[in-house]
Amino acid sequence: MIVFTCAGCDASLTLPVSQVALPAHAHRKYGHELLPVLMEPGTYAVDPEPSGPPWRRWEEVGAKEVEARGVYAPVFAPSAARRNRRP
């Protein structure tokens, strides 16, 4: 079991939690409606795909590098964040 703590003061932020697989429906969006709960209490998941900063322009990254991440259509600035990071 893992307990998430504050990086600054080491205070516990959660009760013990267990890692589970990222739900298949985690990235679904439905307009402006709230989605139901995605996971059971006491669990967390790690998204294997990079997201967030740093952002690099498509021209800078190149199609081969981005295709290796599963993105096949040009996007303005794909994420260059590391994979499997916790939120």
Residue pairs with C-beta under 8 A, 6 or more apart in sequence:
1 16
1 17
1 18
2 16
2 17
2 18
2 19
2 44
3 12
3 13
3 14
3 15
3 16
3 17
4 12
4 13
4 14
4 17
4 44
5 11
5 12
5 13
6 13
15 42
16 42
17 42
17 43
17 44
18 42
18 43
18 44
19 43
19 44
19 45
19 46
20 39
20 40
20 43
20 44
20 45
21 45
22 45
22 46
22 47
22 48
23 38
23 39
23 45
25 35
25 38
26 38
26 45
26 47
28 35
29 35
39 45
44 86
46 84
46 85
46 86
47 84
47 85
47 87
48 83
48 84
49 69
49 70
49 83
50 69
50 79
50 80
50 81
50 82
50 83
50 85
51 79
51 81
52 79
52 81
53 79
53 81
54 79
54 80
54 81
55 77
55 78
55 79
55 80
56 77
56 78
56 80
57 76
57 77
58 66
58 74
58 75
58 76
58 77
58 78
61 78
61 80
63 74
66 75
66 78
69 78
71 78
